[in-house]
Structure formats: C-alpha cells, structure tokens
Amino acid sequence: MLLKNLDVRIETHTLLAQYTTFRLGGPCRGIFHCQTPPQLEETIQQLIKENKEFILIGGGSNLVVCDEPLDCYVVRYVTDIPLIKQEGTTLTVSGSTLLDHCAFFAAQHGLKGLNCVTGIPGTIGGAVVGNAGAFGKQIGDVLTTATLMGPSGNKKTAAAANLYFTYRDSILKKTGDIVVDVTLSLAQDDASRLLEEREEILKIRREKHPDLCHEPCAGSFFRNIEPTSKAQRRQAAGWFLEQAGGKTLKVGGAMIYHKHANIIIKGSHCRSQDVYELSLQMANCVKEKFNLDLVREVRFVGKFHGMPSNVREIIW
C-alpha cells in the first residue's frame, strides 16, 4: 500500500491495547497513524480504493476492542499538537485534536463554551460523534459546521442542524461519516475566570473519576436515564446501578470502580470479554430492579462471545 508524500507512520500486527484508555484489545492487520486532515483523507481514500476494511479510532477513550485479532486495518486519527485556527470567537479544529487541548486553548484565549468538556479524554472528532459534554452542556451546543468524509471517501460540509445532536448521540453514529474538522462558535469572556473554572472542573473530575494511568477504563459505560416528563431531570445511570447492587459485580478481571457504579475498570488479568459480560450483568440488574433499559455509551469493536451477530460497530 502506497501513500503519496505523506508522513503516515504504519504499524503491523500491533496490539490495540496500546491505543485505548482501557488498555485492552488484540492485534489488527495494521495501524495508520494520521495526525492531519490531509493524512487522514489520503489514507482513507487509499484503503477504499484497495477495498480494505478498516475502523477509525481517535483517542481510544470510549472503546472496548475485542481480545481476538481484528480482521481489518485501523486508522488512528489523533495528534498531541493542537491543530486550531482562531478567527475572532470562531475556532476551526482538526478532528484529531484532543478535546481537552481544545478546551484549554479556548479558556486561555477568553472564549466561552468549551469548559464543559474540560478533562474529558478523546478527540474532537469522537466528541462530536458522541456529542460529549457535562454539566448539562455538550459540544453540539457550539458546533457550527463539520467537514465529513463518508464511507465511500466523499467529503462534505454539514451544518450542526443536520447532525441531529441529542444527548450523547448524533446521526454520525448511524451514517459512519468521519469528522475531518469542525468549526466552533464561542463567546468572548474573561480568560482568568475561565481558567479558574477549568481548574475547578478538573478537581471535580479527579475526585470522581479513575486515574487512567493506574485504573484503565473507557469512562461512563451507560448513558444517563432520560426524563419521563418535561418536569423531571435526567438521572444518573450510576445511581440506578448502585441501588440495584451493581457495585458488587465482577467478571474475571473486570470490576466496578469503587467511586462510580457506572464505570468498569481493568483489574488484574482482565480481558475484553470480561468487560462485555460485566456490562450485560450491569444492564440486567437495573432491568430487573427498575424495569429500565440502560443504553450503552461505550462502543464494542470486534467479536465477543455471546454478542448478537447483527452488532457491527464502527467498521467501514
């Protein structure tokens, strides 16, 4: 496979555990490390031209990759160097830019609207697909347009309204379009105040969430519960899990984080299959006690024993 004049690092037969925050995942045919939109576009167009199946990942923070080898290639679209252009209160950001890097940039430059995603791992692209956010706000609130690449390699620009943002969701989960870059419309504010607010949010996250360096995980596993009427607020899935005895659940090396019943962490000798089976037990206990169907936020990639054959996530 030949990529013209682009410095795309390619690895073969590499464990995907190296590139997910859960530190789980078997090998794949090869990984293409793309950092910029041109690298991404040429890599994908070449894969499509050669009829090669592939999956796209960003920071690997919302994934559980199977233990068995993936019979496809992986395009990893992430950069440690923020690719951000500012024009007044508008930011154009590569989908490979880390979400928290973008939030920090905005706060530094006195731009309000992104502090809600402070400290959330992953990339801008992944955040848009899942409409990431916190504190009742999400990235879809400030997105103006997104440059997308479809499964056939075609590029297009989509307005925010056409992405159909809802709570932790967008049409992109169904279409499979890849976020190349986005335009964000923010508001002017005091930089020192935004940076102070950012530090408070980081403190809260440190108190409530695992340290990924020592307790690998994929973040909150299930979406919070939608209100049953306009008079009610969205309720935390973790509360229902805790009330249903979810904190005591454990499968193999997969266990529930002691501070948060909606987070699975990787313990000793943990396999991806353990995580899958534990997630089923979590959903079942809430169903039995509250007759509620939890909706999974974390996405599984590859083959898992017991998973329905029609489940085939994020493979292009």
C-alpha positions, 0 to 999 in steps of 0.5 A: 500500500502506497501513500503519496508524500505523506508522513503516515507512520504504519504499524503491523500486527500491533496490539490495540491495547496500546491505543485505548484508555482501557488498555485492552484489545488484540492485534489488527492487520495494521495501524495508520497513524494520521495526525492531519486532515490531509493524512487522514483523507489520503489514507482513507481514500487509499484503503477504499480504493484497495477495498480494505476494511478498516475502523477509525479510532481517535483517542481510544477513550470510549472503546472496548476492542475485542481480545481476538485479532481484528480482521481489518486495518485501523486508522488512528486519527489523533495528534498531541499538537493542537491543530486550531485556527482562531478567527475572532470567537470562531475556532476551526479544529482538526478532528484529531485534536484532543478535546481537552487541548481544545478546551484549554486553548479556548479558556486561555484565549477568553472564549466561552463554551468549551469548559464543559468538556474540560478533562474529558479524554478523546478527540474532537472528532469522537466528541462530536460523534458522541456529542460529549459534554457535562454539566448539562452542556455538550459540544453540539451546543457550539458546533457550527459546521463539520467537514465529513468524509463518508464511507465511500471517501466523499467529503462534505460540509454539514451544518450542526442542524443536520447532525441531529445532536441529542444527548450523547448521540448524533446521526454520525453514529448511524451514517459512519461519516468521519469528522475531518474538522469542525468549526466552533462558535464561542463567546468572548469572556474573561480568560482568568475566570475561565481558567479558574473554572477549568481548574475547578472542573478538573478537581471535580473530575479527579475526585470522581473519576479513575486515574487512567494511568493506574485504573484503565477504563473507557469512562461512563459505560451507560448513558444517563436515564432520560426524563419521563416528563418535561418536569423531571431531570435526567438521572444518573445511570450510576445511581440506578446501578448502585441501588440495584447492587451493581457495585458488587459485580465482577467478571474475571478481571473486570470490576466496578470502580469503587467511586462510580457504579457506572464505570468498569475498570481493568483489574488484574488479568482482565480481558475484553470479554470480561468487560462485555459480560460485566456490562450485560450483568450491569444492564440486567440488574437495573432491568430487573430492579427498575424495569429500565433499559440502560443504553450503552455509551461505550462502543464494542469493536470486534467479536465477543462471545455471546454478542448478537451477530447483527452488532457491527460497530464502527467498521467501514 
